[in-house]
Amino acid sequence: MIIFRLIGESFRFAFDALRQNKLRTILSLSGITIGIFTIITVFTAVDTLRDKLQTSVDKLGSNTLFVHKWPWIFSDSFPWWKYINRPSPSLRDQKALQDRLTLARGISYEVSRGGRTVKYNTNSVDGVDITAASQEYNLVWNLEFGEGRYFSEMEGKSGTPVCIIGAEIATGLFGSDNAVGKQIQILGRRTTVVGVFEKEGSDMMGMSKDELILIPLNYAKSLFDINSENYNPQITVRGIDGIPLEEVESELKGAMRSIHRIQPGQEEDFSLNKSTMISNQLDSVFAMVNIAGWVIGGFSILVGGFGIANIMFVSVKERTNIIGIQKSLGAKNYFILLQFMFEAIVLCILGGLLGLTFVYLITLFFTHVVDTEIILYFKNIVLGIGISVFIGMISGFWPAYSASKLDPVEAIRS
């Protein structure tokens, strides 16, 4: 009960100080407010950006590997001359992997062209990405359809001029009409739409299927050279569910070395890329940003802590006679100590809550005015309040300790 009474009195003293010395208190709290605002703003922006990027990375699949000529992440001493002489993944490699891999759910060969224009009657859509893939594409990627279906086995093998289009392309060419069954012009060829991907929305890493057209690989052979490096060839391998990615990667690496006839001890002439490479790179970048947020906000909090300590010393000075009366009536030292400690903590929490309020208002502004969703996560709210409590304890301890050690007789005389 005494703890609750102390907290109640501390709130009353803190609000009395705020009411009686508004300018002094507000100026002193501004350091805590600015510090919490800076740190939580940085963390909120970083967490929001990290989650959006991670959502994009997750589309690659946690159990998926990509065979490329170039690695996704380069070291500081980048030996470009080694990579430029490497062969690109080929359709022959994909066929050989299908015969050798036992831990793969699906193995697809894919090439892509960007910045294309597709037409339907008088309507056209620019900046379209065209991907040509082998029949196993639906085994390595999670495909959801708003209309229609995936390619049939016969369509894929015979190179039938069919395609699956993204939701944005369907809207641009057909409006609200049904797209399935209609013929559009792709690279000058009339191609029948058999499906429309489910709308995914914007993607920070450009991996949304909303502006993608997927065609069978055998059909693409009549449109362009699928073995050309200009079309970014890649082999996508998705492991069987439940099989650790490391085992799939080990088997894939051994199979590729065997296919390319690479001797033991020789360096690979291919790169195996995976989503964790991007995730690890993002973690290191965001860790540096978080450190910068701590440094910038830390100075403000340090200044704010001195301001709170100053307020508490003044508060002790103004209430010295009251402290003397309390001690003469039997108040213990810890009672006086906790009373001022709680008061300092309450003042810091007020500054922290004000900083969190400003952060929340900024998230509302960006979400509803700028149309960029920013989320103030609960963990950041807890962090902001936790920092405020910690600074209150640190900055209020010495003034509270000095108050608890006052002689009651001398304190009453003041």
Secondary structure, DSSP 8 states (H G I E B T S, - for coil): -HHHHHHHHHHHHHHHHHHHTHHHHHHHHHHHHHHHHHHHHHHHHHHHHHHHHHHHHHTT-TTEEEEESS-SS--SS--HHHHHTS----HHHHHHHHHH-SSEEEEEEEEEEEEEEEEETTEEEEEEEEEEE-TTHHHHS---EEEE----HHHHHHT-SEEEE-HHHHHHHHTTS--TT-EEEETTEEEEEEEEE------TTS--STTEEEEEHHHHTTTS-TT-GGG--EEEEEE-TTS-HHHHHHHHHHHHHHHTT--TTS--SSEEEEHHHHHHHHHHHHHHHHHHHHHHHHHHHHHHHHHHHHHHHHHHHHTHHHHHHHHHTT--HHHHHHHHHHHHHHHHHHHHHHHHHHHHHHHHHHHHTS-------HHHHHHHHHHHHHHHHHHHHHHHHHHHT--HHHHHH-
